[in-house]
Amino acid sequence: MLFHLALRRLVRRGTLTVRYPDGTVRRYGDGNAPMAGMAINTPRALRRLTLNPGLALGEGYMEGEVEPLGCSLFDLLSFLALNIAEGGMHPIEHAREWLRKVTRHLAQINPAGRARRNVAHHYDLNGRLYALFLDRDRQYSCAYFPTGQETLEEAQAAKKRHIAAKLLLDRPGLEVLDIGSGWGGMAITLARDYGAHVTGITLSTEQLEVSRQRAEEAGVADRVRFELMDYRDWTRPVDRVVSVGMFEHVGVTHYAQFFRVVRDALREDGVALIHAIGRMDGPGGTNPWIKRYIFPGAYCPALSEVLPGIERARLWATDIEVLRLHYAQTIAHWRARFAGNRDAIASLYDERFCRMFEYYLVGVELIFRHWGHMVWQVQLSRRQDVVPLTRDYVVEAERAAAARGREVA
């Protein structure tokens, strides 16, 4: 059968045990560790895995038609990710990956109406869901682990300090535009701890409501406001622009437009910081399961796709930093918290939803561990002389902010 032949090609390291729908058990690989197992419970799941494995594996797990055998979901997906990273790939999936790559520009045309629908699909879920696995500040983006030993709360606070340092918030009263402001944590932090006046814009009605409530509770509503707005509708110049975890939803065909908006939003001595997921192995395509069930319209670009838009906007890329395993560690924390609150999450939705989210968290952690995904931060300015000549100021500002935090605590 085709699936059997595909697995023989895929498994180059370790041993994979597969139980087929008719009860047949076959083993693939060299007989050595690592080891994992997979039960394919229905003929339908087997057909789907043969024809479209990138989509069918996640769907099969959600429906209970494909399950780990003698191991955890993490073990199974880690085994498959490791072997794919070493050059093994289902031949049909290889062809589909090529097709996704060459058609990504067409697939990511993202006018305002579609952008709003895509955001609502993921971010307008029941707010309690995110409270059950994120940190207290609901930071839904890569944390920053200076030593690797930080708690999730400590690492998310360090991420905000790291970004604030690159924004050069060197005096109170600076005006900041936060594009894709999430649940408001970054905007509130910049106002409360750095004296900034922040406008956060989002396309999520759920996040907008929560953000406004949090600003009131934090006592910074006079310095922070949140609006339901597409970034393309912003017209007023500000001192600083920050965007964390939003650029993945812009769409590759809109990058030049995005950076023109950033440039036009910056005053002459302004500074911007864009934080987003990317890939180190060049342009590619979005996994079809992620695209259908988690982030419709999303794409994590290579820097080679991002920098031309910056250049065309005539912006200086005054600093570029790549964070490699930080997101893998972040998601490991999210997975543990999700597992610890699984019963509560199932009461909000159902078993299928829990399986979907588990598959999402495991899969995304593994693309950072094995498939070359990373996070990049690009600092931008209109002029080359508004940022210090060396990066020493980043560390100094982070240390000063951490010391102030300890004094307050």
C-alpha positions as CSV (number, residue, x, y, z in Angstrom):
1,M,0.0,0.0,0.0
2,L,1.1,3.6,-0.6
3,F,1.1,4.6,3.0
4,H,3.3,1.7,4.0
5,L,5.8,2.6,1.3
6,A,5.7,6.3,2.4
7,L,6.5,5.3,6.0
8,R,9.4,3.2,4.8
9,R,10.8,6.3,3.2
10,L,10.0,8.6,6.1
11,V,11.5,6.7,9.0
12,R,15.2,7.1,8.8
13,R,16.0,7.2,12.5
14,G,14.5,5.2,15.3
15,T,11.5,2.8,15.2
16,L,7.8,3.5,14.5
17,T,5.2,0.9,15.3
18,V,1.9,1.2,13.4
19,R,-1.3,-0.7,14.0
20,Y,-3.5,-0.7,10.9
21,P,-7.3,-0.8,10.9
22,D,-7.4,-4.5,10.1
23,G,-5.2,-5.2,13.2
24,T,-2.0,-5.7,11.3
25,V,1.1,-4.3,13.2
26,R,4.2,-3.2,11.2
27,R,7.4,-1.7,12.4
28,Y,9.5,0.8,10.5
29,G,13.0,2.0,11.0
30,D,16.2,0.6,12.4
31,G,14.9,-1.1,15.5
32,N,16.6,1.4,17.8
33,A,15.6,4.4,19.8
34,P,13.8,6.8,19.7
35,M,10.6,4.8,19.5
36,A,7.0,5.7,19.0
37,G,3.7,4.1,17.9
38,M,0.6,5.1,16.0
39,A,-2.8,3.3,15.8
40,I,-4.9,4.0,12.7
41,N,-8.3,3.0,13.8
42,T,-10.4,3.4,10.6
43,P,-10.0,2.8,6.8
44,R,-11.1,6.4,6.3
45,A,-8.2,7.7,8.4
46,L,-5.8,5.5,6.4
47,R,-7.1,6.8,3.1
48,R,-6.8,10.4,4.3
49,L,-3.3,9.8,5.6
50,T,-2.3,8.5,2.3
51,L,-3.7,11.4,0.3
52,N,-3.1,14.4,2.5
53,P,-1.0,13.5,5.6
54,G,-0.4,17.1,6.7
55,L,-4.1,17.7,7.2
56,A,-5.3,14.1,8.0
57,L,-3.0,13.4,10.9
58,G,-4.4,16.3,13.0
59,E,-8.0,15.6,11.9
60,G,-7.6,11.9,12.7
61,Y,-6.4,12.7,16.2
62,M,-9.2,15.2,16.8
63,E,-11.8,12.5,15.8
64,G,-10.1,9.6,17.7
65,E,-9.4,7.8,14.4
66,V,-5.6,8.1,14.8
67,E,-4.0,7.8,18.3
68,P,-0.6,7.4,19.8
69,L,0.3,3.7,20.5
70,G,2.3,3.1,23.6
71,C,3.5,6.7,23.8
72,S,2.2,10.2,24.2
73,L,1.1,12.6,21.5
74,F,4.2,14.6,22.0
75,D,6.4,11.4,21.6
76,L,4.6,10.5,18.3
77,L,4.7,13.9,16.8
78,S,8.3,14.5,18.0
79,F,9.3,11.2,16.3
80,L,7.7,12.2,13.0
81,A,9.1,15.8,13.1
82,L,12.6,14.5,13.8
83,N,12.5,12.2,10.8
84,I,11.0,14.8,8.5
85,A,13.7,17.2,9.6
86,E,16.3,14.7,8.7
87,G,15.0,14.4,5.1
88,G,12.2,12.0,5.2
89,M,8.8,13.1,3.8
90,H,5.7,11.5,2.5
91,P,6.1,12.0,-1.3
92,I,2.5,13.4,-1.7
93,E,3.1,15.8,1.2
94,H,6.3,16.9,-0.5
95,A,4.3,17.9,-3.6
96,R,1.7,19.6,-1.5
97,E,4.3,21.6,0.4
98,W,5.8,22.8,-2.9
99,L,2.3,23.8,-4.1
100,R,1.6,25.7,-0.8
101,K,4.9,27.5,-1.3
102,V,4.3,28.7,-4.8
103,T,0.7,29.7,-4.2
104,R,1.1,31.5,-0.9
105,H,0.9,35.0,-2.4
106,L,-2.5,34.3,-3.8
107,A,-3.7,32.5,-0.6
108,Q,-2.7,35.4,1.6
109,I,-4.5,38.3,-0.1
110,N,-5.9,39.8,3.1
111,P,-8.3,42.7,2.8
112,A,-9.7,44.2,6.0
113,G,-12.9,42.1,6.0
114,R,-11.0,38.8,5.7
115,A,-8.5,39.9,8.3
116,R,-11.3,40.5,10.8
117,R,-12.9,37.1,10.1
118,N,-9.5,35.3,10.5
119,V,-8.8,37.1,13.8
120,A,-12.3,36.2,15.2
121,H,-11.7,32.5,14.4
122,H,-9.0,32.2,17.0
123,Y,-9.0,35.2,19.3
124,D,-12.7,35.6,19.9
125,L,-13.0,32.2,21.7
126,N,-14.2,32.1,25.2
127,G,-11.9,34.3,27.3
128,R,-11.7,31.8,30.1
129,L,-9.8,29.4,27.7
130,Y,-6.8,31.7,27.5
131,A,-6.8,32.5,31.2
132,L,-6.4,28.7,31.8
133,F,-3.1,28.2,30.1
134,L,-1.4,31.6,29.5
135,D,0.4,33.7,32.2
136,R,-1.4,36.1,34.4
137,D,-0.9,38.9,31.9
138,R,-2.3,36.8,29.0
139,Q,0.8,37.3,26.9
140,Y,0.0,35.1,23.8
141,S,3.4,35.4,22.2
142,C,7.0,34.1,22.7
143,A,8.4,34.7,26.2
144,Y,12.0,35.6,26.8
145,F,14.2,33.2,28.8
146,P,17.6,34.9,29.6
147,T,18.7,31.8,31.6
148,G,16.2,29.2,30.6
149,Q,15.2,28.7,34.2
150,E,12.5,31.4,34.5
151,T,8.9,30.7,35.3
152,L,6.4,31.6,32.6
153,E,5.4,34.8,34.4
154,E,9.1,35.8,34.8
155,A,9.9,35.1,31.1
156,Q,6.9,37.1,29.9
157,A,7.9,40.0,32.1
158,A,11.4,39.8,30.7
159,K,10.0,39.8,27.1
160,K,8.2,43.0,27.8
161,R,11.3,44.6,29.3
162,H,13.3,43.5,26.3
163,I,10.9,45.0,23.8
164,A,10.5,48.2,25.9
165,A,14.3,48.6,26.0
166,K,14.5,48.4,22.2
167,L,11.7,51.0,21.9
168,L,13.9,53.5,23.7
169,L,11.3,54.8,26.1
170,D,13.7,57.3,27.5
171,R,11.2,59.9,28.8
172,P,7.6,59.9,30.0
173,G,4.8,61.0,27.8
174,L,5.9,59.3,24.6
175,E,3.0,58.3,22.3
176,V,3.0,54.6,21.4
177,L,0.9,52.8,18.8
178,D,0.5,49.1,19.6
179,I,-0.6,47.2,16.5
180,G,-2.4,44.0,17.4
181,S,-2.6,44.8,21.1
182,G,-4.0,41.4,22.3
183,W,-5.4,41.4,25.8
184,G,-3.7,44.7,26.5
185,G,-0.7,43.6,28.6
186,M,2.0,45.3,26.6
187,A,0.1,48.6,26.3
188,I,-0.7,48.6,30.1
189,T,2.9,47.8,31.0
190,L,4.3,50.6,28.8
191,A,1.9,53.1,30.3
192,R,2.3,51.9,33.9
193,D,6.0,51.3,34.0
194,Y,7.4,53.7,31.4
195,G,4.9,56.6,31.5
196,A,3.9,56.2,27.9
197,H,0.6,57.1,26.3
198,V,-0.5,54.1,24.3
199,T,-3.2,53.4,21.8
200,G,-3.7,49.7,21.2
201,I,-5.6,48.5,18.0
202,T,-7.1,45.1,17.5
203,L,-9.6,43.3,15.3
204,S,-10.8,41.1,18.1
205,T,-14.0,42.2,19.8
206,E,-13.2,39.8,22.7
207,Q,-9.8,41.2,23.3
208,L,-11.0,44.7,23.0
209,E,-13.5,44.3,25.8
210,V,-11.0,42.6,28.1
211,S,-8.3,45.2,27.3
212,R,-10.5,48.1,28.2
213,Q,-11.6,46.5,31.4
214,R,-7.9,45.7,32.4
215,A,-6.8,49.3,31.7
216,E,-9.5,50.5,34.1
217,E,-8.6,48.0,36.8
218,A,-4.9,48.9,36.4
219,G,-5.6,52.6,36.9
220,V,-4.1,53.6,33.5
221,A,-7.3,54.3,31.5
222,D,-6.2,57.9,31.2
223,R,-3.0,56.9,29.4
224,V,-4.2,53.8,27.5
225,R,-7.0,53.4,25.0
226,F,-8.0,50.5,22.8
227,E,-9.7,50.7,19.5
228,L,-11.3,48.1,17.1
229,M,-9.2,49.1,14.1
230,D,-7.3,47.7,11.1
231,Y,-3.7,48.9,11.0
232,R,-4.3,50.3,7.5
233,D,-6.7,52.8,8.9
234,W,-4.2,54.5,11.2
235,T,-3.3,58.0,10.1
236,R,-1.7,59.9,13.1
237,P,2.1,60.1,13.7
238,V,3.4,58.8,17.1
239,D,6.8,58.5,18.8
240,R,6.9,54.7,18.9
241,V,5.3,51.8,17.2
242,V,5.2,48.3,18.6
243,S,3.7,45.1,17.2
244,V,4.0,41.7,19.0
245,G,2.7,38.5,17.4
246,M,0.5,40.3,14.8
247,F,2.7,40.4,11.7
248,E,2.1,36.6,11.1
249,H,-1.5,37.7,10.1
250,V,-0.6,40.5,7.7
251,G,-0.3,38.3,4.6
252,V,2.8,38.1,2.5
253,T,1.3,40.2,-0.3
254,H,0.8,43.1,2.2
255,Y,4.2,43.4,3.7
256,A,5.2,46.5,1.7
257,Q,2.0,48.2,2.7
258,F,2.4,47.3,6.4
259,F,5.9,48.9,6.5
260,R,4.7,52.0,4.7
261,V,2.0,52.3,7.4
262,V,4.7,51.9,10.1
263,R,6.9,54.5,8.4
264,D,4.0,57.0,8.0
265,A,3.0,56.4,11.7
266,L,6.5,57.3,13.0
267,R,7.6,60.8,13.7
268,E,10.9,61.8,12.3
269,D,12.8,60.6,15.4
270,G,10.5,57.7,16.0
271,V,11.4,54.0,16.7
272,A,9.4,50.9,16.0
273,L,9.8,47.3,17.1
274,I,8.2,44.4,15.3
275,H,8.2,40.9,17.0
276,A,7.0,37.9,14.9
277,I,7.5,34.2,14.2
278,G,9.6,33.4,11.2
279,R,11.5,30.5,9.6
280,M,15.2,30.1,8.9
281,D,15.0,27.9,5.8
282,G,13.5,30.3,3.3
283,P,9.9,30.9,2.0
284,G,7.5,28.1,2.6
285,G,3.8,27.5,3.2
286,T,1.5,27.2,6.2
287,N,0.7,23.7,7.4
288,P,-2.8,22.9,6.1
289,W,-4.1,21.7,9.5
290,I,-3.0,24.9,11.2
291,K,-4.5,26.9,8.4
292,R,-7.9,25.2,8.6
293,Y,-8.4,24.8,12.4
294,I,-6.2,27.3,14.2
295,F,-4.9,30.4,12.2
296,P,-6.7,30.8,8.9
297,G,-4.7,33.2,6.7
298,A,-1.6,33.1,8.9
299,Y,2.0,32.7,7.6
300,C,5.4,32.8,9.3
301,P,7.8,34.4,6.9
302,A,11.5,34.1,6.3
303,L,13.4,37.3,6.9
304,S,14.2,37.3,3.1
305,E,10.5,38.0,2.6
306,V,10.3,40.7,5.2
307,L,13.3,42.8,4.5
308,P,12.3,43.9,1.0
309,G,9.2,45.5,2.4
310,I,11.3,47.4,4.9
311,E,13.7,48.5,2.2
312,R,10.9,49.7,-0.1
313,A,9.4,51.7,2.8
314,R,12.9,53.4,3.2
315,L,13.1,52.4,6.9
316,W,16.4,51.6,8.7
317,A,16.6,48.1,10.2
318,T,18.6,49.4,13.1
319,D,18.6,46.0,15.0
320,I,17.6,42.5,14.1
321,E,17.6,39.7,16.7
322,V,16.6,36.1,16.3
323,L,15.2,34.2,19.3
324,R,15.6,30.5,18.6
325,L,14.3,28.1,21.3
326,H,12.5,30.7,23.4
327,Y,9.1,29.9,21.9
328,A,9.6,26.2,22.3
329,Q,10.1,26.8,26.0
330,T,7.1,29.1,26.1
331,I,4.8,26.5,24.6
332,A,6.1,23.8,26.9
333,H,4.7,25.9,29.7
334,W,1.4,26.4,27.9
335,R,1.1,22.7,27.3
336,A,1.6,21.9,30.9
337,R,-0.9,24.4,32.1
338,F,-3.4,23.3,29.4
339,A,-3.0,19.7,30.6
340,G,-3.5,20.8,34.3
341,N,-6.7,22.6,33.4
342,R,-8.0,20.1,30.8
343,D,-11.2,19.3,32.6
344,A,-12.1,22.9,33.0
345,I,-11.4,23.6,29.3
346,A,-13.5,20.5,28.3
347,S,-16.4,22.0,30.2
348,L,-16.1,25.2,28.1
349,Y,-16.0,23.2,24.8
350,D,-15.7,19.4,24.4
351,E,-13.3,16.6,24.0
352,R,-12.8,17.2,20.3
353,F,-11.8,20.8,21.0
354,C,-9.3,19.7,23.7
355,R,-7.7,17.3,21.2
356,M,-7.5,20.0,18.6
357,F,-5.8,22.4,21.0
358,E,-3.4,19.7,22.3
359,Y,-2.4,18.8,18.8
360,Y,-1.9,22.5,18.0
361,L,0.3,23.1,21.1
362,V,2.4,20.0,20.6
363,G,2.8,20.6,16.9
364,V,3.8,24.2,17.2
365,E,6.4,23.5,19.9
366,L,8.0,20.9,17.7
367,I,8.3,23.1,14.7
368,F,10.5,25.4,16.9
369,R,12.5,22.4,18.1
370,H,13.0,20.6,14.8
371,W,11.8,22.5,11.8
372,G,13.7,25.8,11.8
373,H,11.0,28.1,13.1
374,M,12.1,31.0,15.3
375,V,11.1,34.5,16.4
376,W,12.6,37.6,15.0
377,Q,12.6,41.1,16.3
378,V,13.3,44.0,14.0
379,Q,13.9,47.5,15.3
380,L,13.1,50.2,12.7
381,S,13.6,54.0,12.4
382,R,13.3,56.7,9.8
383,R,16.7,58.1,10.6
384,Q,20.0,56.3,11.3
385,D,21.0,58.5,14.2
386,V,18.0,58.0,16.6
387,V,19.3,54.7,18.0
388,P,22.6,54.4,20.0
389,L,25.6,53.1,18.1
390,T,25.9,49.9,20.1
391,R,23.4,47.5,21.7
392,D,24.7,48.1,25.3
393,Y,21.7,50.3,26.0
394,V,19.3,47.3,25.6
395,V,20.9,45.4,28.5
396,E,21.3,48.5,30.6
397,A,17.6,49.4,30.2
398,E,16.5,45.9,30.9
399,R,18.5,45.8,34.1
400,A,17.2,49.2,35.3
401,A,13.6,48.1,34.6
402,A,14.1,44.8,36.4
403,A,15.5,46.7,39.4
404,R,12.5,49.1,39.5
405,G,10.2,46.1,39.4
406,R,11.9,44.5,42.4
407,E,11.7,47.8,44.3
408,V,7.9,48.0,43.7
409,A,7.4,44.4,44.6
